[in-house]
Amino acid sequence: MDRLRTMQSFAEVIRLGSFSEAAKTLGLSRALISRHVTDLEKHLGVRLLTRTTRRITLTEAGAKHFEFCQQVIKEIEEKEASLKRLQKEPEGALKILAPKSFTTLALGDAIASFAAAYPQLNISLMLDDLSFRSYDFIERGFDVAVHTTAIGDCNLVTRKIASLRWVLCASPKYLKHHDPPRIPRDLSQHQCLVHINSDPSDRVWRLHSGKGLTSVKVQGPFASNSVLMLRKAALQALGIAILPLYCVKEDLKCGALRDVLPDFPIPVHPLSLVFSPGKPTPQKIRFLGDFLVEWFRKRPIPQ
């Protein structure tokens, strides 16, 4: 027996005072409505109403059960309405993990504007240098992470929201005291400032060339998972660095840093949201992705 269906039939009969009217309202036959009420009485073991040719009268037990049915149906309708609202406006908690450098320089305003646009969301934004394990943010209780490099973990879902251009650069002082590299393999003879955002032992730089991607094993005196720290090291003439253009655009413009090997560009990196798989994608994450795609479309990251 479908308990909810029988409760709805019983409640409509009492509300409208008619089996026929209840059947019209619920889109069922009068016979089925009658059977629902009979089944309900059998299940409860009590008579709920008295029927005559002229009227329907509730028994004492029927009056109590009618009140109970109204409460249950109202609660279900409110819960369903709440779920339907979620399809239009996200609500609840949204925990975001993002890298310190990128958020400080380029993402912070976007997240603050997103929070202002959706005040019903309870947003927590944690700035942290991301773990070498791409799925660590899930174990730490975050709903979504922002990554500035490609993610190869097939157990995660990624959504690209923009592109990031990276440049090979060094200070004029460093280039004055070291022969500037002419081809990618020359980098193996230079002091290189390594960004450790994946496996810290992987010190291989990849550059575009006429034959595709060229890989060069590099080494140097300084490494960090913060592009802001690598920028400082490059400005101090510690070596050559690969840095995102949004971080060093002004340095290149004023000459504090110079482009190195401009004919061998660094592959463009995706800016992505990363989250655990599941269908459908949680509404709050979809809304965040839509918002950030539109944000960076209107306010392009320097390319």
Secondary structure by P-SEA (a helix, b strand, c coil): caaaaaaaaaaaaaaaccaaaaaaaacccaaaaaaaaaaaaaaacccccccccccccccaaaaaaaaaaaaaaaaaaaaaaaaaaaacccccbbbbbbbaaaaacccaaaaaaaaaaccccbbbbbbccccccccccccccccbbbbccccccccbbbbbcbbbbbbbcccaaaaaaccccccccccccccccccccccccccbbbbbccccbbbbbbccccccccaaaaaaaaaaccbbbbccccccaaaaaaccccccccccccccccbbbbbbbcccccaaaaaaaaaaaaaaaaccccc
